Amino acid sequence: LLTLTALIPDPNSDTTPTFSGTASDLYSTVAGVSYQVDGTSGDWSNCTPNDSSFGSSVEQYNCTTSPLSYGTHTIYVRGVDNLGNVKIGRAS
């Protein structure tokens, strides 16, 4: 399960927003969470676990984007467990 908390207020004028969420896995542990802006091809940027390291079955995380142009963007997050299973979620 992968959640992403919507930015408040939405929309806003922050060009380097920090967003947060929760990644969880019923049968394994969360190995990492990463994000992309406006698409899912190319390189993903790493998010930071709140407890300093991924490896639990439930992880809170934060991600801060690189500077964004003004306008509407979609943030995609990808969670990976220690078995290599991948889940992708998004927020606009």
N, C-alpha and C positions, 0 to 999 in steps of 0.2 A: 504494500500500500504506500502511495506517495502523495502527500498533500503539499500545497503551496498556498500560503496566506496572501490574499489580495492586498495590494498597497492601498493605504488610506491616507489622504483622500485619493480617489481615483476618478478622473485623471489628476495628475499633479505635474509640477514643473521640475522635479528632481531629475537631472540628467545622469546621475550615477546612483540609482536606487539600490537599497539593500532590501532583499526580501527573505522571508523565512518559511520554514515548513517542517514537516515530519516525514521521515521515511521509516517504514517498519516491515518486518518479514516474519511470518508465522513459523516458518520451518528452518530458518537460517539466520545469519547476521548481516547487517547492512555493511557493505564494503566501501561504498562511496556514493556521493551525490554530486552531479555536475549540472551546468546549465548552458543554454544557447539562447540567443536573441533572434527572433524572426525567422527561425528555420531550424532544421535538425541535421543538416549536412555540414560536414567540416569538423573543426575542432570544438570540443566542449571545454568549458572553464570549470575548475573545481570549486565546489562550495566548501564551507568550513563547518565541521561539527561543533556544536556548543560545548561538548565535553572534551574537546581537543583531539579526539581520535574516533574514527568509525570502527565498529566491531561489535556493537550490541544489536539486539533484535529490534530496538526502537531508538532512533536517533533524531534529535532536533538539529537543524542546520540553518545557516545563513549564507546568502550569496550577494555579493556587490558587483554590479555590472561595470564594465568599462564605460566611458562617456557615451551617451546615446544622443542621437539627433532629436530635435523636438518633433513630436508627433506620436502616433499610436504604435506600440510595440507589443509583441507577444513573447513571453518568457517561457521557455521549455526547460523542464528539469528531468534529469535521468537518474534513477537510482539503480545501483547494482548490488546484488548480494554476493556472499563469499562463494557461491556456487556458479556465478557468472550469469545469473538471470537478470534481465534488464526490464525496467518499467519506465515509461515516459509519460509525464503529465505536462500541463500547460496552464498559463493564466494570461489573460489579455488586459 
